[in-house]
Amino acid sequence: MASYLQVDHLTKSFGDLLLFADLSFGIAEGQRIGLIAKNGTGKTTLLNILTGKEDYDSGEIVFRKDLRVGYLDQNPEYPAHLTVLEACNNTLENELLAKQILTRFKITDLHQKIGELSGGQLKRVALASVLITEPDLLILDEPTNHLDLEMTEWLEEFLSRSKMTLLMVTHDRYFLDRVCNEIIEIDNKQLYPYKGNYNYYLEKRQERIETQNTELERANNLFRKELEWMRRQPQARATKAKSRIDSFYDLEKKVQQERTQGNVKLDVKASYIGNKIFEAQHVSKSFGDIKIVEDFNYTFARYEKLGIIGNNGTGKSTFIKMLVGEELPDKGGFDIGETVTFGYYSQSGLQFDEKMKVIDVVRDIAEVIDLGGGKKLTASQFLQHFLFTPDKQHDYVHKLSGGEKRRLYLCTVLIKNPNFLVLDEPTNDLDIITLNILEEYLAGFKGCVIVVSHDRYFMDKVVDHLLVFKGQGEIQDFPGNYTQYRETVGANHIRPNDVRPSDEKNSKANANGTNANRANVIRPYNKTKLSFNEKRELETLDKEIPALEAEQAQLEQELSTGNLSNDELLQKSQRISQVIEILDEKSMRWLELLEKA
């Protein structure tokens, strides 16, 4: 394979902050490399150095002569007066390709001025522009940001089929796994290469961490012995072997390194949440001719973890804003339970006093975090779980990278002990290591969760069912995660635009046996795969489950009045237990038939 790029002994620092030192690696024709590192450790800086946008302290960078390099900046900039077509540097030879790719990224007005575009549209124009040039080496910084799921999957397929050599930074782990054949990681200012995809990297990284931590433990044990030796007879220090003294100071530097974190688990206690969470009652919302929701009804269950997906512009964020009270519906409303305490992470919520220190931002909210069971964390300990070292905690906010600010914002939401987390695109600008920590946190979170995200891997790890926003007020309730949804859609040959509304209502059993979720949505099953008796059974269950749910709701209401006699209380308590048990059985059978269909 021809060598495209060779980097030797590269070092970069900003004042006293050393990002990386003595990095060496090469890129050869046909390699597809994903670059992974924590936010603030130099990923974007490295890409900017390679493309000539930033200087470096020392080292050497050599590109093959006449190599065509394309670069997608994380925050692209163009003169505001240019049209979309002009920004793409179009020629007659690639004009058709330009229109095809721009249309795929839903940029249809090719003569619109750059200054009129949103940030997301601008990123898509920049991505289209770099793809159109068909470079030998394509360098991408977060290419999937501002792409909906359909666009992301198209780009994934496009790059997989392309012959372009790739170097990319992305937090999209499915994208990494399916497009890249090599991973390089910057950790503790050093570079570690892995000859394989993302899953291979995870396995080998864990092996490296375990080895490093074992070596550090041995170094600590040796250091304690050597420290004792150094302290003995200090007056005779000059007579001691100089080589042993030098070795002691080298060892001291080594043990001062932080233990490398493997799987970090943070289990923060959520405040109590009752059985009633929220009910959407005949909610409608439009902006002109664009319908967001229309006569939407839904009952959210206790401990439910719901994902919301859909193309850009279908109303996902607007729906979230109506739920938390930032936007009013045109008709209907949300009946929120009295015990619900929202923790809302929004796309536009990143607002800090840039002159504050990181630790003070968190301490202003809480000095101590209750983990439950008598365990507590200080604000500093909590920040360390989210990869803010003690030194970094005393940095001013204005010194943080964009991803570090997002991580800090996430900390300010979680530290308030909410019992209902509403997360609107939480994965944007977060590094993969932070995403892993957040996923573990949400998996053990003892409350409710709604997540809007284009991150397929994240959705698969966190949610147990989906609301799919299809546009013009059409919403589909799907009992499963994102991959299961895609498999079902593919298996039934249903494309997003082929789906039609239905009057049938959907239901799903919750983990604690309480009721499920109903909305004016469709259920994507194929009755032709069921036997005659199974079809009849499914149709019967469609009627029985809502009736049982209604009876359960009625019993819960009666039991909460406090007006029942002892006999009535006993009778209705026994009946609600029976209803929940029957509902569990019938809901499980309904899911089995649905899966078979």
Sequence and secondary structure as in RCSB ss.txt:
>XXXX:A:sequence
MASYLQVDHLTKSFGDLLLFADLSFGIAEGQRIGLIAKNGTGKTTLLNILTGKEDYDSGEIVFRKDLRVGYLDQN
PEYPAHLTVLEACNNTLENELLAKQILTRFKITDLHQKIGELSGGQLKRVALASVLITEPDLLILDEPTNHLDLE
MTEWLEEFLSRSKMTLLMVTHDRYFLDRVCNEIIEIDNKQLYPYKGNYNYYLEKRQERIETQNTELERANNLFRK
ELEWMRRQPQARATKAKSRIDSFYDLEKKVQQERTQGNVKLDVKASYIGNKIFEAQHVSKSFGDIKIVEDFNYTF
ARYEKLGIIGNNGTGKSTFIKMLVGEELPDKGGFDIGETVTFGYYSQSGLQFDEKMKVIDVVRDIAEVIDLGGGK
KLTASQFLQHFLFTPDKQHDYVHKLSGGEKRRLYLCTVLIKNPNFLVLDEPTNDLDIITLNILEEYLAGFKGCVI
VVSHDRYFMDKVVDHLLVFKGQGEIQDFPGNYTQYRETVGANHIRPNDVRPSDEKNSKANANGTNANRANVIRPY
NKTKLSFNEKRELETLDKEIPALEAEQAQLEQELSTGNLSNDELLQKSQRISQVIEILDEKSMRWLELLEKA
>XXXX:A:secstr
  EEEEEEEEEEEETTEEEEEEEEEEEETT EEEEEE TTSSHHHHHHHHTTSS  SEEEEEE TT  EEEE SS
    TTSBHHHHTT  TTTHHHHHHHHHHTT   TTSBGGGS HHHHHHHHHHHHHHT  SEEEEESTTTT  HH
HHHHHHHHHHH   EEEEE S HHHHHHH SEEEEEETTEEEEESS HHHHHHHHHHHHHHHHHHHHHHHHHHHH
HHHHHHSSGGGGGGS HHHHHHHHHHHHHHTS     S           S  EEEEEEEEEETTEEEEEEEEEEE
 TT EEEEEE TTSSHHHHHHHHTTSS  SEEEEEE TT  EEEE TT     TTSBHHHHHHTT SEEEEETTE
EEEHHHHHHHTT  HHHHTSBGGGS HHHHHHHHHHHHHTT  SEEEEESTTTT  HHHHHHHHHHHHT SSEEE
EE S HHHHHHH SEEEEEEETTEEEEESS HHHHHHHHHHTT  GGG    S       TTS      S     
 GGGS HHHHHHHHHHHHHHHHHHHHHHHHHHHHTSS   HHHHHHHHHHHHHHHHHHHHHHHHHHHHHHH 
